[in-house]
Amino acid sequence: MAVLNKKEEKIAAVLEKLPKKYTDKDFVELFIKLYSKDWGKIKAAYIKQSQDKEPGTIVKMPKPELYLKQLLDNYLTSTKA
C-alpha cells in the first residue's frame, strides 16, 4: 500500500508554487501546508512502523521529512530522464 497517493501530481503542484531557487526545507514546508492530510498519513505510517518493529530492528521508512525529500529527489530524477 502506498503511503502517498498521486504523489507525482502533488509534487508537481508544490513545485509549481515554489520559486525557481528553493530548498528542500521550502518544499517540505509547502507540501505540509498544501497537503496536511497526506502529511498526517506519512507521519502516521512512520509512527506505526516505529511502534510495530521488534527490538533491535531498523525502521525501513525514513523519517517523514526525509521521506518527502526522497520523493522529491526521485521525482526530479525521473523527470530529467
C-alpha distances in whole Angstrom, upper triangle without the diagonal:
4,6,9,9,13,13,16,18,18,19,21,23,23,25,27,28,29,32,33,33,30,29,25,26,27,24,22,25,25,21,21,24,22,19,19,17,14,16,16,12,12,15,14,11,13,16,14,13,17,18,16,18,21,24,25,21,20,17,14,13,16,18,17,19,19,15,17,20,18,16,19,21,18,19,23,23,21,23,27,26
4,5,6,9,9,12,14,14,15,18,19,19,21,23,25,25,29,29,29,27,25,22,23,24,20,19,21,21,17,18,21,19,16,17,15,11,13,14,10,10,13,13,10,13,15,14,14,17,19,18,19,22,25,25,22,20,16,14,12,14,16,14,17,16,13,13,16,15,12,16,17,15,15,19,20,18,20,23,23
4,7,10,9,13,14,13,14,17,18,18,20,22,23,23,27,28,28,25,23,20,20,21,18,16,18,18,15,15,18,17,13,14,12,8,10,10,7,6,10,9,7,10,12,12,12,15,17,16,18,21,24,24,21,18,15,13,10,12,13,11,14,14,10,11,14,13,11,15,17,15,16,19,20,19,21,24,25
4,7,6,10,11,9,11,14,14,14,17,19,20,20,24,25,25,22,21,18,19,19,16,14,16,16,12,13,15,14,10,12,10,7,9,10,8,7,11,12,10,12,15,15,15,18,20,20,21,25,27,27,24,22,18,16,13,14,14,12,13,14,11,10,13,13,10,13,15,14,13,17,18,17,19,22,23
4,5,9,9,9,11,13,14,15,17,19,20,21,25,25,26,24,23,21,21,21,18,17,19,17,14,15,17,14,11,13,11,8,11,13,10,11,14,15,13,16,19,18,19,21,23,23,24,28,30,31,27,25,21,19,16,17,18,15,17,18,14,13,16,15,12,14,17,15,14,18,19,17,18,22,22
4,6,6,6,9,10,11,13,14,16,17,19,22,23,24,22,22,20,21,20,17,17,19,17,13,15,17,14,12,15,13,10,13,16,13,13,17,18,17,19,22,22,22,25,27,26,27,31,33,34,30,27,24,22,19,19,20,17,18,18,15,13,16,15,12,13,16,14,12,15,17,15,15,19,20
4,5,5,6,8,10,11,12,14,16,17,20,20,21,19,19,16,18,17,14,13,16,14,11,13,15,13,11,14,13,10,12,14,13,12,15,17,15,17,20,20,20,23,25,25,26,30,32,31,28,25,22,19,16,16,17,14,15,15,12,10,12,12,8,9,12,11,9,12,14,13,13,17,18
4,5,5,6,9,10,11,12,15,16,18,18,20,18,18,16,18,17,14,15,17,15,12,15,17,14,13,16,16,13,15,18,16,15,19,20,19,20,24,24,24,26,29,28,29,33,34,34,31,27,24,22,19,19,20,17,17,17,14,12,13,12,9,9,11,10,7,10,12,10,10,14,15
4,6,5,6,9,10,11,13,15,18,18,20,19,19,18,19,18,14,15,17,14,12,15,16,12,12,15,15,13,15,18,17,16,20,21,21,22,25,26,26,28,30,30,31,35,37,37,33,30,27,25,21,21,22,19,18,19,16,14,15,15,12,11,14,13,10,13,15,13,12,16,17
4,5,5,6,9,10,11,13,16,17,19,17,17,15,16,15,11,12,13,11,8,11,12,9,8,12,12,10,12,15,14,14,17,19,18,20,22,23,24,26,28,29,30,33,35,35,32,29,25,23,20,19,19,16,15,17,14,11,13,14,11,10,14,13,11,13,16,15,14,18,19
4,5,5,6,9,10,11,14,14,16,14,14,12,14,12,9,10,12,10,8,11,13,10,10,13,15,12,13,16,16,14,17,20,19,20,23,24,24,25,28,29,29,33,34,34,31,28,24,22,19,18,18,15,14,14,12,9,10,11,8,7,10,10,8,9,13,12,12,15,17
4,5,5,6,9,10,13,13,15,14,15,14,16,14,11,13,15,12,10,14,15,12,13,16,17,15,16,19,19,18,21,23,23,23,26,28,27,29,32,32,33,37,38,38,34,31,28,26,22,21,22,19,17,18,16,13,13,14,11,9,12,12,9,10,13,12,10,13,16
4,5,5,7,9,12,14,16,14,16,15,16,14,11,13,13,10,9,12,12,9,10,14,15,14,15,18,18,18,21,23,23,24,26,28,28,30,32,33,34,38,39,39,36,33,29,27,24,23,22,19,18,19,17,14,15,17,13,12,15,15,12,13,17,16,14,17,20
4,5,5,7,10,12,13,11,12,12,12,10,7,9,10,7,6,10,10,8,9,13,15,13,13,17,17,16,19,21,22,22,25,26,27,28,30,32,32,36,37,37,34,31,28,26,22,21,20,17,15,16,15,12,12,15,12,10,14,15,12,13,16,16,15,17,20
4,5,5,8,9,10,9,11,11,12,10,7,11,12,9,9,13,13,11,13,16,18,16,16,20,21,19,21,24,24,24,27,29,29,30,33,34,34,38,39,38,35,32,29,27,23,22,21,18,16,17,16,13,12,14,12,9,12,14,11,10,14,15,12,14,18
4,6,8,9,12,11,14,14,16,12,11,14,14,11,11,15,14,12,14,18,20,18,19,22,23,22,24,27,27,27,30,32,32,33,36,37,37,41,42,42,39,35,32,30,27,25,25,22,20,21,20,16,16,18,16,13,16,17,13,13,17,17,14,16,19
4,7,9,11,10,13,14,14,11,9,12,12,8,10,13,12,10,13,16,19,18,18,21,22,21,23,26,27,27,29,31,32,33,35,37,37,41,42,42,39,35,32,31,27,25,24,21,19,20,20,16,17,19,17,14,17,19,16,16,19,20,17,19,23
4,7,8,7,9,11,11,8,7,11,11,8,10,13,12,12,15,17,20,19,18,22,23,21,23,26,27,26,29,31,31,32,35,36,37,40,41,40,38,34,31,30,26,24,23,20,17,19,19,15,15,17,16,13,15,18,15,14,18,19,17,18,22
4,5,6,10,12,13,9,10,14,13,11,14,17,16,16,18,21,24,22,22,25,27,25,26,30,30,29,32,34,34,35,38,39,39,43,43,42,40,36,34,32,29,26,25,23,20,21,22,18,17,20,19,15,17,20,17,15,19,20,18,19,22
4,6,10,12,14,11,11,15,16,14,16,19,19,18,21,23,26,24,23,27,28,26,28,31,31,30,33,35,35,36,39,40,40,43,44,43,40,36,34,32,29,27,26,24,21,21,22,18,17,19,18,15,16,18,16,13,17,18,16,16,20
4,7,10,12,10,11,14,15,14,16,19,19,19,21,23,26,25,23,27,28,26,27,30,30,29,32,35,34,34,37,39,39,42,42,41,38,35,33,31,28,25,24,23,19,19,21,18,16,18,18,14,15,18,17,14,17,19,18,17,21
4,7,8,6,7,10,11,11,13,15,16,16,18,20,23,21,20,23,25,22,23,27,27,26,28,31,31,31,34,36,35,38,39,38,35,32,29,28,25,22,21,19,16,16,18,15,12,15,16,12,13,17,15,13,16,19,17,18,21
4,5,5,6,9,10,11,12,14,15,17,18,19,22,20,18,22,23,20,21,25,25,23,26,28,28,28,31,33,32,35,35,34,32,28,26,25,22,19,18,16,13,13,15,12,10,13,14,11,12,15,15,13,16,19,18,18,22
4,5,5,6,9,10,10,12,14,15,16,17,20,18,15,19,20,17,18,21,21,20,22,25,24,24,27,29,29,32,32,31,29,25,23,21,18,15,14,13,9,9,11,9,6,10,11,8,9,13,13,12,15,17,17,18,21
4,5,5,6,9,10,11,12,14,15,16,19,17,14,17,19,16,17,20,21,19,21,24,24,23,27,29,28,32,32,31,29,25,23,22,19,16,14,12,9,10,12,10,9,12,13,11,13,16,16,16,18,21,21,21,24
4,6,5,6,8,10,11,12,14,15,18,17,15,18,20,18,18,22,22,21,23,26,26,26,29,31,31,35,35,34,32,28,26,25,22,19,17,15,11,13,15,11,10,14,14,12,14,17,16,15,19,21,20,21,24
4,6,5,6,9,10,10,12,13,16,14,13,16,17,15,16,20,20,19,22,24,24,25,28,29,29,33,33,33,30,27,24,23,19,17,15,13,10,11,12,8,8,11,11,8,11,14,13,12,16,17,17,18,21
4,6,5,6,9,10,10,11,14,12,10,13,14,12,13,16,17,16,18,21,21,21,24,26,26,30,30,30,28,24,21,20,17,14,12,9,7,9,10,7,7,11,10,9,12,15,14,15,18,19,19,21,23
4,5,5,6,9,10,10,14,13,10,13,16,14,14,18,19,18,20,23,23,23,26,28,28,32,32,32,30,27,24,23,20,17,15,12,9,12,13,10,11,15,14,13,16,18,17,18,21,22,22,24,27
4,5,5,6,8,10,13,12,11,14,16,15,16,19,20,20,22,24,25,25,28,30,31,34,35,35,33,29,26,25,21,19,17,14,12,15,15,11,12,15,14,12,16,18,16,17,20,21,20,22,25
4,5,5,6,8,10,9,8,11,13,12,13,16,17,17,19,21,22,23,25,27,28,31,32,32,30,27,23,22,18,17,15,12,10,13,12,9,11,13,11,11,14,16,14,15,19,19,19,21,24
4,6,5,5,8,8,6,9,11,10,11,14,15,16,17,19,21,21,23,25,26,30,31,31,29,26,22,22,18,17,14,11,10,13,13,10,12,15,14,13,17,18,17,19,22,22,22,25,27
4,6,6,10,10,9,11,14,14,14,17,19,19,20,23,24,25,26,28,30,33,34,35,33,30,26,26,22,20,18,14,13,17,16,13,15,18,17,16,20,21,19,21,24,25,24,26,29
4,6,9,9,9,12,14,14,15,18,19,20,22,23,25,26,28,29,31,34,36,36,34,31,27,26,22,21,19,16,15,18,17,13,16,18,16,15,19,20,18,19,23,23,22,25,27
4,6,5,6,9,10,11,12,14,15,17,18,20,21,23,24,26,27,31,33,33,31,28,24,23,19,19,17,13,14,16,14,12,15,17,14,15,18,19,17,19,22,22,22,25,27
4,5,5,6,9,10,10,12,14,15,16,18,20,21,22,24,26,30,31,32,30,27,23,23,19,18,16,13,13,16,15,13,16,18,16,17,20,21,20,22,25,25,25,28,30
4,5,5,6,9,10,10,12,14,15,16,18,20,21,22,24,28,30,31,29,26,22,22,18,19,17,13,15,18,15,14,18,19,17,18,22,22,21,23,26,25,26,29,31
4,5,5,6,9,10,11,12,14,15,17,18,20,21,23,26,28,29,26,24,20,19,16,16,14,11,12,15,12,11,15,16,13,15,18,18,17,20,22,22,22,26,27
4,5,5,6,8,10,11,12,14,16,17,18,20,21,25,27,27,25,22,18,18,14,14,12,8,9,12,10,9,13,14,13,14,17,18,17,20,22,22,23,26,28
4,5,5,6,9,10,10,12,14,15,16,18,20,24,25,26,24,22,18,18,15,15,13,9,12,15,13,12,16,17,16,18,21,21,21,23,26,26,27,29,31
4,5,5,6,9,10,10,12,14,15,16,18,22,24,25,22,20,16,16,13,14,13,10,13,15,12,12,16,16,15,17,20,20,20,23,24,24,25,28,29
4,5,5,6,9,10,11,12,14,15,17,21,22,23,20,18,14,13,10,10,9,6,9,11,8,9,12,13,12,14,17,17,17,20,22,22,23,26,27
4,5,5,6,9,10,11,12,14,16,19,20,21,19,17,13,14,10,10,8,6,9,11,10,11,14,15,15,17,19,19,20,23,24,25,26,29,30
4,5,5,6,9,10,10,12,14,18,20,21,19,17,13,14,11,12,11,9,13,15,13,14,17,18,17,20,22,22,23,25,27,27,29,31,32
4,6,5,6,9,10,10,12,16,18,19,17,15,11,11,8,10,10,9,13,13,11,13,16,16,15,18,20,20,21,24,25,25,27,29,30
4,5,5,6,9,10,11,14,16,17,14,12,8,9,6,8,7,7,11,11,9,12,15,14,15,18,19,19,21,23,24,25,27,29,30
4,5,5,6,8,10,14,15,16,14,13,10,12,10,11,9,9,13,14,13,15,18,18,18,21,23,23,24,27,28,28,31,33,34
4,5,5,6,9,12,14,16,14,13,10,11,10,12,12,12,16,17,15,17,20,20,20,23,24,24,25,28,29,29,31,34,34
4,5,5,6,10,12,13,11,9,6,8,7,10,11,12,15,15,13,17,19,18,18,22,23,22,24,27,27,27,30,32,33
4,6,6,9,10,11,10,8,6,9,9,10,10,12,15,15,14,17,19,19,20,23,24,24,26,28,29,29,32,34,34
4,6,8,10,12,11,11,9,12,12,14,13,15,18,19,18,21,23,22,23,26,27,27,29,32,32,33,35,37,38
4,7,9,12,10,11,9,11,12,15,15,17,20,20,19,22,24,23,24,27,28,27,29,32,32,32,35,37,37
4,6,8,6,7,7,10,11,14,15,17,20,19,18,22,23,22,23,27,27,26,29,31,31,32,35,36,36
4,6,6,9,9,12,14,17,18,20,23,22,22,25,27,25,27,30,30,29,32,34,34,35,38,39,39
4,6,9,10,14,16,17,18,21,24,23,22,26,27,26,28,31,31,31,33,36,35,36,39,40,41
4,7,10,13,15,16,17,21,23,22,22,25,26,25,27,30,29,29,32,34,33,35,38,39,39
4,7,9,12,14,15,18,21,19,19,23,23,22,24,27,26,26,29,31,30,31,34,36,35
4,6,9,10,12,15,17,16,15,19,20,18,20,23,23,22,26,27,27,28,31,32,32
4,6,7,9,12,15,13,12,16,17,16,18,21,21,20,23,25,25,26,29,30,31
4,6,9,12,14,12,11,15,16,13,15,18,18,17,20,22,22,23,26,27,27
4,7,8,11,9,7,11,13,11,12,15,16,15,18,20,20,21,23,25,26
4,6,8,6,5,9,10,9,11,14,14,14,17,19,19,20,23,24,25
4,6,5,6,9,10,10,12,14,15,16,18,20,21,22,24,26,27
4,5,5,6,9,10,11,13,14,15,17,18,20,21,23,25,26
4,5,5,6,9,10,11,12,14,15,17,18,20,21,23,25
4,5,5,6,9,10,10,12,14,15,16,18,20,21,23
4,5,5,6,9,10,11,12,14,15,16,18,20,21
4,5,5,6,9,10,10,12,14,15,16,18,20
4,5,5,6,9,10,11,12,14,15,17,19
4,5,5,6,8,10,10,12,14,15,17
4,5,5,6,9,10,11,12,14,16
4,5,5,6,8,10,11,12,15
4,5,5,6,9,10,11,13
4,6,5,6,9,10,11
4,5,5,6,9,10
4,6,5,6,9
4,6,5,7
4,6,5
4,6
4
